[in-house]
Amino acid sequence: MIELTGPQNPTSADVAAAFSRRLGRPVAVHEAQLADVVPTFTSFGVSEAVARLYAEIYAGFREGIVAVENRADIVRGRIDLDEGFAASGCTSM
């Protein structure tokens, strides 16, 4: 396995800041509540059983019970968030 990633590991706040710069207006990070996972996923057409599984895994990540086991070789690119958003055509609205 090979994991392709950028030059850094950005946080949610880093991504919001890059969007803010690109859009020319503030973008804030809002963490979704676990209670909203099932209704949100079922509104997309996901079955309730599968939506509950997603809620369980999200809870596991937040509680530190579930962690990504990195067995992949990591290949880091050179394009940062700002360059990536620019290349994607992300512009102010």
JOURHU-V608035 format. One record per helix or strand. SS is the DSSP state (helix for helix, strand for strand). FROM is the first residue (numbers start at 1). LEN is the number of residues. If there is no record, write none. Layout:
ss: [SS | SS]
from: [FROM | FROM]
len: [LEN | LEN]
//
This chain:
ss: [strand | helix | helix | helix | strand | helix]
from: [2 | 12 | 35 | 48 | 73 | 81]
len: [4 | 12 | 9 | 16 | 4 | 8]
//
